[in-house]
Amino acid sequence: MKHNELLRLLDKAYCVYSNFHVACILVDDQNKEYQGVNVEFASYPITLCAERNAIGTMITSSNSDHLPVIKQIHLMSDSNDSNASPCGMCRQALW
C-alpha cells in the first residue's frame, strides 16, 4: 500500500506559507511510480501542486516518445480532513 510512502513524502513538501503538506504518487500502466509534493512560492498563485509535480516527474522520467498512461492516483494531505482531492487545475492536467 502507498500509505507509508505518502507519509514519508509529506515531509518533503515545501509549504512555508500555508503549512498544508500534500504528497502524490502516480502509477502508470507498467506499474512505475512517479512522486510529487506541493511546492509553494511567495507568489501564491504559482504554487505547484503535488499532482502536477508528479506529472512533471513522469514526463522527465519517460524514456519513450509517448507518455505513460496513468492508472492510479494516490494522494495524501496532512489536513484533519480525511479526504484529499485534486484541485481543478490538477484535474485538468490529469485528464
C-alpha positions in Angstrom: 0.0 0.0 0.0 1.1 3.5 -0.8 0.1 4.9 2.7 3.6 4.7 4.2 5.3 6.1 1.1 2.9 9.0 1.1 3.5 9.7 4.7 7.3 9.9 4.1 6.7 12.2 1.1 4.6 14.6 3.1 7.8 15.7 4.9 9.3 16.8 1.6 6.6 19.3 0.8 7.7 22.9 0.7 4.8 24.8 2.1 6.2 27.5 4.3 3.2 29.8 3.7 0.2 27.6 4.1 1.8 24.7 6.1 -0.5 22.4 4.1 1.5 19.4 3.1 0.4 17.3 0.1 2.0 14.2 -1.4 1.1 12.3 -4.6 2.2 9.1 -6.2 1.1 8.3 -9.8 1.3 4.7 -11.0 1.4 4.0 -14.7 0.3 1.1 -16.8 3.8 -0.5 -16.3 3.4 -0.1 -12.5 6.2 2.5 -12.4 5.7 5.2 -9.7 6.1 8.9 -10.0 6.2 11.0 -6.9 5.4 14.7 -6.3 4.8 17.1 -3.4 3.4 20.6 -3.3 5.9 23.5 -3.6 4.8 27.0 -2.6 6.3 30.3 -3.7 5.9 33.8 -2.3 3.6 34.5 -5.3 1.0 32.1 -4.1 -0.9 31.6 -7.5 2.2 29.9 -9.0 2.3 27.2 -6.3 3.0 23.8 -7.8 0.5 21.2 -6.6 1.8 17.7 -5.8 -0.2 16.1 -8.6 1.3 18.4 -11.3 4.7 17.9 -9.7 4.3 14.2 -10.1 3.2 14.6 -13.7 6.4 16.6 -14.3 8.4 13.7 -12.8 6.6 11.3 -15.1 7.4 13.4 -18.2 11.1 13.9 -17.3 11.5 10.2 -16.4 9.9 8.8 -19.6 12.3 7.1 -21.9 9.9 6.8 -24.8 8.3 9.0 -27.4 4.9 8.7 -25.8 3.8 9.4 -22.2 2.9 6.6 -19.9 -0.8 6.0 -19.1 -1.7 6.9 -15.6 -3.6 4.0 -14.0 -3.7 5.0 -10.3 -3.5 8.3 -8.4 -2.6 8.2 -4.7 -3.0 11.5 -2.8 -2.5 12.4 0.9 -2.5 15.7 2.8 -1.8 16.4 6.5 -5.2 18.0 6.9 -7.5 16.8 9.6 -10.0 16.3 6.8 -9.9 12.6 5.9 -10.2 13.1 2.2 -7.7 14.7 -0.2 -8.9 15.6 -3.7 -7.1 17.2 -6.6 -7.9 20.9 -7.3 -9.5 21.9 -10.6 -6.1 22.7 -12.4 -4.8 19.2 -11.4 -8.0 17.5 -12.5 -7.5 19.2 -15.9 -3.8 18.2 -16.0 -4.5 14.6 -15.0 -7.3 14.3 -17.7 
